[in-house]
Amino acid sequence: MKLIVKNALFTVMVPGTVGLYVPLLLTRGLAPAASGARLLALPLFAVALSVYLWSVWNFGSRGKATPLPIDAPKRLVVEGPYLHTRNPMYLALMSALLGWLLAYQSLGLLLYTIGVGSAFASFVIWYEEPHLRRQFGEQYDQYRARVPRWLPRRSRPPDG
């Protein structure tokens, strides 16, 4: 139960802020785009929410932890969406931001989305990947060799 609460708090505070609260502030007072663009945004929001929740579920059920770096899994999580991309939570948030961008077509949202994407890429490349390499060694190297950093694809089966 404690793990569920920690993951819920993380979700509200971090992805909730990045993918919901800030876009709501940036779109306050703006007229939404044409109905066709808004309809195209809906699948992006649906994919974002489902991939994010699936990813958090894997962190909790498989890794017995949260996505927060100070409470990260002690075991490398490579199941669920992590079979197809090493960063499904970041992709989920970017999908949500692209949904907001389609729905409102605002320069402020565009700049915010570019900034968030750049921050995610920098964090992954300069902190997360070196940390995972130190923590999990060869296991992480094998995972990196089979699963792409960003764009999902069907992963290759593990060697052996």
N, C-alpha and C positions, 0 to 999 in steps of 0.2 A: 504494500500500500504506500509506503514511504517513497518508493521509486516512482510510482505513478504520480504522486504529488510533485516530486522534483521535476519530472519530465513535463508536467502540465505547467508548472511555474516557469520553467525555461521557455516553453513554447509561447506563453503569453508575453514574456518579457523580451525575448530576443527575436524570433521570427515574427511574432505578433507586431513588434515595433517596426521592424524592417519592411515586412510585407503587407501590413494593414494600417497601423496608426500613422506612420509618416506619409504613405500615399493618400490617406484620408485628409491629412492636413494640406498636402500639396494640391489636392483637387477641390478643396473647400471653395465654394463660390464659382467653380467652373461648370460650364454646361457639358454634359456627356456628348460623345461623338454620335454620329448617326447610328441608328438601331442595328444596322448590319455589322458595324465594327464592334458594338457592344455584344452582339450575339457571338462573334468570333472570340471574344474575350472569355466567355463562359467556359469553354473547354479548357482553356489555360488555367483558370481558377480551379476547376475540378481536378485536373491533373496535379496541379501544385498541392492542393490539400491532400489528395490521396497518396501521392508519393511521399510527402512530408510525414504524414501519420504512419505510413508503412515503415519508413526509415526510423522514426522514433520508436516504434514498436520493436523493431529489430535491435536497436540499441538497448532498450530495456529488457526484452525477453532473452536475447542472445548474449549481449554484452554486460547485462546487469548493471547498467550505468545510464548516464545522460549524455547528450551531445556537448555539454559544457566541458571545455578542456580540463578544468580542475576536477571533474567527476567523470572522466572518460573511461570507456570500457578497458578492462584489464586483458581482454581477449579480442583479437582482431575480428571485427564483424564483417563477414563476406557473404551473407545470405540476403535473400529478398532483393530489393533494388540494387544492393551492392554487388550483385552478380553482373550487372550491366554497366554501371558507372561507379567510380570511387567516390563521387560527391553528389549523391541524389538529393540531399537536403538543400544544398546550394542551388542545384538546378530547379528544385521545387520553388524556392523563393524567387529565382529569376523568372520562372514561368508566371508566377503571380504578378511580378512587376511588369512583365510584358502584357499581361492581361489588363492591368491598370493603364498602361500606355495605349493599348488599343481602345480601351473604353473612353479615355479622355483626351488622347493625342495632345499632350501638353509638353512644352519645352522643358518645364521644370521637372516633370516626371522622366523625360528622356535623360536629362543630365543626372538625375538621382539614380536611375537604372544603370547608367554607365559607371557612375561612382561606386555603386554597390557591387557591380560585377567586377570592377577593378580591385576593390577591397577584398572580395572573396578570392579572386585569383592570387593576389599577393599573399594573403593569409595561408592559402593552401600550399603555394610554392615555397614560401620562405619560412613558415612555421610548421604547418601540419604534416607535410610529407617528410621533412627531416626528423621530426619528432617520432612519427610512426616507424620510420626506418630504424631509428635508435631503439625504440621500444620492442619492435617485432622482428627486426633483422631480415633473415632470408625468407621468412613467411610473407613479409610485406613485399619484398622484392618479387617473389613469385606472383603475388596478387597483382602488383603493378604491371607485370609483364602480360597478364591475361585480361585485365580490365582497364578500359580507358579512363582517363582523368575526368573528362567532361561528357562528351557525346555518347549516349547509351548505345550499346550494341550487344548482341548475344555474346556472352563471354566464352572463351575457350575453356574446356575442362581442365582441371588441375593436372599437372604432370604426375605420372606414376600410376 
